[in-house]
């Protein structure tokens, strides 16, 4: 009987890492909607301010998904010094330090402007 070896790679791929960030951003928006007292049918304009360019890239990459999934009118992603979610003039501070682990290979295309 011939032996077979299996090698597993448990590192998160870049696309999986970005998907995880998308889910975390979506969760934070839903929490923000609740804090702002919005109804399910309300479609607010949301500002997402983030200090980490990788998190901003994930939000820009998945912008259409987030708008549809979170029932938003618009989603503005702004790279800056603070991590804040703004829904209906309500500022919600975010702690993004534990949102992702670094990825070995980063696609430089993610950092282009999606405007």
N, C-alpha and C positions, 0 to 999 in steps of 0.2 A: 504494500500500500504506500502510495506517494504522499509525502507531507506537503501541506500547503501553508504558506505563511500569509498573514493578513497584517497590513500596516494601516493604522488609523491616524488621521490628522484631526486633532480636536481644536485647531486654531479656527477662529471665526473668519470667514471670508469677508472681503470688503462689502459685498452686497448683503450678506447676512447682518453684518454690523450696522449698515445703513438702515436695514429693515427694522432692526431692534430700536434704533433711534427714532424712526418714524412712529413706531408703536408707543414709545415713551412720550413723544411730542403730542400724539393723539390723545393719550391718557391725560396729559396735563391740560390740554385744551378742554376736554370734557369736564375735568374738575373745575376749571375756570368758568365754564358755562354755568355750572351749578352754583358756584360762588357768586356769580353775577345775577343769579335769579332768572335765567333765561328759560323760556318754554322750549319744547322740542322743535317747534316750527320756526323759532326766531333764528335769523341768519345774520349774526353780527360780523362786523369787520374786526379782524384780529391782527394785532401786532405781535410778532415774536422776535424779541431782541436777545441775541446770544453772543457770548464772548469767544466761543470756540468755533473756528472756521469749519471744522468737520461737522459739527452739529448744524451749523447754518447750511452747509452743503446738503446734508440729509433732508432738512426742511425744504430747501429749494427743489431738490430732486423729486420729492414726494408731495409737492405743493398741491397738485390737482387731486391726489388721493385724500389729503388732509381736508381740503375744502369740501369735498363730497362726503367723506366719512363723518366729519364733525359738523356738517350743515352750516357752513360759513358763507358769507357774502364774498369776502376777500381775506387773504392771508398775506401780510407784508412781513418779509423776513429781513431783519436788519442786523448786520454784524456790528457790535459795539463793545463797550466795557462791562455792561451789566447783563445778567440773565433775567429777563422779565417777560411776562406774558401780559398783554393789554387787551382786555375785552370790555367793550362799552365803557371806556374811561376808567376801568378798574385795573390797577396795576397789581400783578401777582408776581412776587419774586420767585425765581426758580433756583434750585440748587442742582446744577448739571454736572458736578464734579464726578459723580458715580454713574453717569449715564452710559459710558462705553469704555472699553479697554482699547488701547492703541492697536492699530492694524499695521502689519508689517509693510504692505504695499499700498500706497495711496494713489489713486488715479488723479493726476493733475487736472483733468477735465472737470472734476467736481468743483474746483475752486473758481471756475469761470463764472461770470455773472449771468444769472438766468432771467434777467429782466426783460 
